[in-house]
Amino acid sequence: MDEKVVWVDESDQVIEIVSRRRMRSERLRHRAVFIAVTDGAGRLLVHRRSLGKDVWPGWCDIAVGGVVAADETYDDAARREVAEEIGLHDAIVVPLDDGVVKRYDDEIVSLLGRCYQVVSGGPFAFTDGEITEAWWVDRDDLATAISRDRFLPDSLALLLPLIRW
């Protein structure tokens, strides 16, 4: 929680470098990345977040990713998150958003996000402890899965419309 992150304004201009703890406690706008993992055959990797996550613990997510560190670009953060969360160190991480940062705000988080995609059938390694389980969901079954469990609202809002199935 003492990781350094960037507090940004609505135009993605740096206000201050702060601790992740402060960013969460004061709900400061920060940078984040969202990466869809698809298998090239119409399936999306969905996972359950560990109970140790600082927001939405135990919820399901359609994206790997997370907060951009203070010394990273969005692209660097996307590559790091894919390596850390699912063990793909040489994955091709493709931007889905033409470099356009999108805003997401709710009562829990305030962020500016960039969206990406990786096409891989694995194997995956969940070694950083952030993912407790993962499974493939067919495109046609995703809406049902979302209706049955709690899914991260920021990923659904920013990433889901951009996924290339």
C-alpha positions in Angstrom: 0.0 0.0 0.0 3.0 2.3 0.1 3.5 1.9 -3.6 3.8 5.3 -5.3 1.1 6.3 -7.8 0.2 9.4 -9.6 -2.8 11.5 -8.6 -4.1 13.1 -11.9 -6.7 15.6 -12.9 -9.4 15.0 -15.5 -6.9 15.8 -18.3 -4.4 13.2 -17.1 -2.0 15.9 -15.8 -0.1 15.0 -12.7 -1.2 16.7 -9.5 1.0 14.9 -7.1 2.8 11.6 -6.5 1.1 9.9 -3.5 1.0 6.5 -1.8 -1.5 3.9 -3.0 -2.9 4.0 0.6 -3.6 7.7 0.3 -5.0 7.3 -3.2 -7.5 4.7 -1.9 -8.4 6.4 1.4 -9.1 9.8 -0.3 -10.5 8.3 -3.5 -8.0 10.3 -5.6 -8.1 10.0 -9.4 -5.3 7.8 -10.6 -4.2 5.9 -13.7 -5.1 2.3 -14.4 -4.9 -0.4 -17.1 -7.4 -3.0 -18.1 -6.3 -6.0 -20.2 -8.7 -8.5 -21.8 -7.2 -12.0 -22.3 -8.9 -13.9 -25.1 -8.1 -17.2 -26.7 -8.8 -16.3 -30.3 -11.7 -18.7 -30.4 -14.4 -16.5 -28.8 -13.5 -17.0 -25.2 -12.5 -14.5 -22.5 -10.5 -15.3 -19.4 -12.5 -14.4 -16.4 -11.1 -14.5 -12.9 -11.9 -14.1 -9.2 -9.9 -11.6 -7.2 -8.3 -12.6 -4.0 -9.9 -11.6 -0.7 -6.7 -9.5 0.0 -7.4 -6.9 -2.8 -7.9 -3.4 -1.6 -11.1 -2.8 -3.6 -13.8 -5.3 -4.6 -12.1 -8.3 -2.9 -13.5 -11.7 -4.0 -15.3 -10.2 -7.0 -15.0 -11.4 -10.6 -13.2 -9.5 -13.3 -13.0 -9.6 -17.1 -9.6 -7.9 -17.0 -6.2 -8.4 -15.6 -4.5 -5.1 -14.8 -4.4 -2.5 -12.1 -3.0 0.8 -11.0 -0.2 2.4 -13.0 2.9 3.0 -10.8 4.3 6.6 -10.6 7.3 5.7 -12.7 5.4 3.8 -15.5 3.6 4.6 -18.7 0.2 3.0 -19.3 1.9 0.6 -21.9 4.6 -0.4 -19.4 2.0 -1.0 -16.7 -0.1 -3.2 -19.0 2.9 -5.4 -19.9 3.9 -5.6 -16.2 0.4 -6.6 -15.1 0.1 -9.3 -17.7 3.4 -10.8 -16.5 2.6 -10.5 -12.8 -1.0 -11.6 -12.8 -1.0 -14.4 -15.4 2.6 -15.2 -16.0 2.9 -14.1 -19.7 6.2 -12.4 -19.9 6.5 -12.0 -23.7 2.9 -11.4 -24.5 1.9 -9.0 -27.3 -0.3 -6.4 -25.5 -2.4 -4.6 -28.0 -4.0 -1.2 -27.2 -7.8 -1.2 -27.9 -8.4 2.5 -27.3 -6.3 4.3 -29.9 -4.3 5.8 -26.9 -7.4 7.6 -25.6 -7.7 7.6 -21.8 -11.2 7.0 -20.5 -12.6 8.2 -17.2 -14.4 6.1 -14.7 -15.8 7.3 -11.4 -18.1 5.7 -8.8 -18.4 5.8 -5.0 -15.3 3.6 -4.6 -12.8 4.6 -7.3 -11.9 7.5 -9.5 -9.6 6.7 -12.4 -8.4 7.3 -15.9 -7.9 4.0 -17.8 -6.4 2.6 -20.9 -7.6 -0.7 -22.4 -5.6 -3.5 -24.0 -6.0 -7.1 -25.2 -3.8 -10.2 -25.2 -4.6 -13.2 -27.3 -3.3 -16.4 -25.6 -4.5 -19.8 -24.7 -2.0 -20.0 -21.9 -0.6 -21.7 -20.0 -1.1 -19.1 -17.3 0.6 -18.8 -13.9 -1.2 -17.1 -11.1 1.8 -16.5 -8.8 1.3 -13.0 -7.4 -1.7 -14.0 -5.3 -4.1 -11.5 -6.8 -6.2 -14.2 -8.6 -7.7 -17.1 -6.8 -9.3 -18.9 -9.8 -9.8 -18.3 -13.5 -11.9 -19.8 -16.2 -12.9 -19.3 -19.8 -16.3 -17.8 -20.7 -17.7 -17.9 -24.2 -18.8 -14.6 -25.7 -22.4 -15.9 -25.8 -22.3 -16.9 -22.1 -20.7 -13.7 -20.7 -24.0 -11.8 -20.0 -25.2 -14.8 -17.9 -22.0 -15.0 -16.0 -22.2 -11.2 -15.2 -25.8 -11.6 -14.0 -24.9 -14.4 -11.6 -21.9 -12.9 -9.8 -20.4 -9.6 -8.8 -18.1 -8.2 -11.5 -15.8 -5.1 -11.4 -17.9 -2.2 -12.7 -14.9 -0.3 -14.1 -13.7 -3.2 -16.3 -17.3 -3.7 -17.6 -17.7 0.0 -18.3 -14.3 0.7 -20.0 -13.1 -2.6 -21.4 -16.1 -4.8 -22.3 -17.3 -2.6 -25.2 -13.8 -2.7 -26.8 -13.0 -6.4 -26.7 -12.2 -8.0 -30.1 -13.6 -11.4 -29.9 
